[in-house]
Amino acid sequence: MEFVWMALLLLVPFVYVLLAVFDTQRASYAVAAASRSAARAYVQAPDPAVAAAHARVAARVALADQDVEADVDITCLPSPSSCLEPGSSVRVVVHTVQPLPLTPSALGDQIGGIAVDSTHTEPFGSYRAAR
């Protein structure tokens, strides 16, 4: 009987920690894929006017694949006016806070969470024509 209680006392926290790790890994994979996909979509867009829309759609698809919601921030480097010009690049930052699993909603929106973010910088290329 003592063995059963001891097993339960050790097994339940271990399973909870595993669930938290798996949820965090899922969120980590989602934001990494979203930042990479958004940066590539931005660089491949025909002009700067639609590039941000293409990037946001690509990020949304990658995030939805893992059922994660996140904030997406797109920045052109070295300056916002030099988007899609030779030598420029685009930086995409995707940030989310993954809530702890099995936390009751009666205790508030988010008791605790693990911040997960990813940054991807995609060069436009020095020998490409400006768009």
C-alpha positions in Angstrom: 0.0 0.0 0.0 2.8 2.4 0.8 4.4 1.7 -2.6 1.2 2.7 -4.4 1.0 6.0 -2.5 4.7 6.7 -3.1 4.3 6.0 -6.8 1.4 8.3 -7.0 3.1 11.1 -5.2 6.1 10.9 -7.5 4.3 10.1 -10.8 1.7 12.8 -10.8 4.2 15.7 -10.6 6.5 14.0 -13.1 3.6 13.7 -15.6 2.7 17.4 -15.1 6.2 18.5 -15.7 6.3 16.4 -18.9 3.0 18.0 -20.1 4.5 21.5 -19.5 7.7 20.6 -21.3 5.8 19.2 -24.3 3.5 22.3 -24.5 6.6 24.6 -24.4 8.3 22.6 -27.1 5.2 22.8 -29.3 5.2 26.6 -28.8 8.9 26.8 -29.5 8.6 24.9 -32.7 5.6 27.0 -33.8 7.3 30.4 -33.3 10.5 29.2 -34.9 8.6 28.0 -38.0 6.5 31.1 -38.1 9.4 33.5 -38.0 11.3 31.6 -40.7 8.2 31.3 -42.9 7.2 34.9 -42.5 10.7 36.2 -43.4 11.0 34.0 -46.5 7.5 35.1 -47.6 8.4 38.7 -47.2 11.6 38.5 -49.2 9.8 36.5 -52.0 6.9 39.0 -52.3 6.6 41.0 -55.6 6.6 44.4 -53.8 6.8 45.9 -50.4 3.1 46.8 -50.3 2.0 43.1 -50.2 5.1 41.7 -48.5 3.9 42.4 -45.0 0.5 40.7 -45.7 2.2 37.7 -47.2 4.5 37.4 -44.2 1.6 37.7 -41.7 -0.3 35.0 -43.6 2.7 32.7 -43.6 3.2 33.2 -39.9 -0.4 32.6 -39.1 -0.4 29.3 -41.0 2.7 28.1 -39.2 1.3 29.1 -35.8 -2.1 27.5 -36.6 -0.4 24.3 -37.4 0.6 23.9 -33.8 -2.5 25.7 -32.4 -0.5 28.6 -31.0 -1.3 32.3 -30.9 1.5 34.8 -31.0 2.5 38.4 -31.8 4.4 38.9 -35.1 6.7 41.9 -35.6 8.3 42.6 -39.0 11.2 45.1 -39.4 13.2 46.0 -42.5 16.9 46.5 -42.1 18.9 48.7 -42.3 15.9 51.1 -42.5 12.2 50.7 -43.2 12.5 52.7 -46.4 15.0 50.2 -47.9 12.7 47.1 -48.0 13.3 44.7 -50.8 16.4 46.5 -52.1 19.8 44.9 -52.8 21.7 44.5 -49.5 18.7 44.8 -47.3 17.1 42.2 -45.1 14.0 41.6 -43.1 13.8 40.6 -39.4 10.7 38.8 -38.1 10.2 38.4 -34.3 7.5 36.1 -33.1 6.6 36.1 -29.4 4.1 34.2 -27.3 3.6 33.2 -23.7 2.7 29.5 -23.4 0.4 29.0 -20.4 1.0 26.2 -17.9 -1.2 23.2 -18.7 -4.2 22.2 -16.7 -4.6 25.6 -14.9 -8.2 26.4 -14.1 -9.7 29.4 -15.8 -11.5 30.3 -12.5 -8.1 31.5 -11.1 -7.6 34.1 -13.8 -6.6 34.4 -17.4 -3.0 33.3 -17.0 -1.5 32.2 -13.6 1.9 31.5 -15.1 3.4 30.9 -18.4 6.7 30.4 -20.2 7.8 33.2 -22.6 8.8 31.8 -26.0 10.1 33.9 -28.9 12.0 33.5 -32.1 13.9 35.9 -34.4 14.8 35.2 -38.0 16.6 37.6 -40.3 16.4 36.9 -44.0 18.7 38.7 -46.4 17.3 40.0 -49.7 20.5 39.5 -51.5 23.1 41.8 -52.8 22.8 40.9 -56.5 19.0 40.9 -56.9 17.1 43.6 -58.6 15.2 46.0 -56.4 11.4 45.6 -56.2 
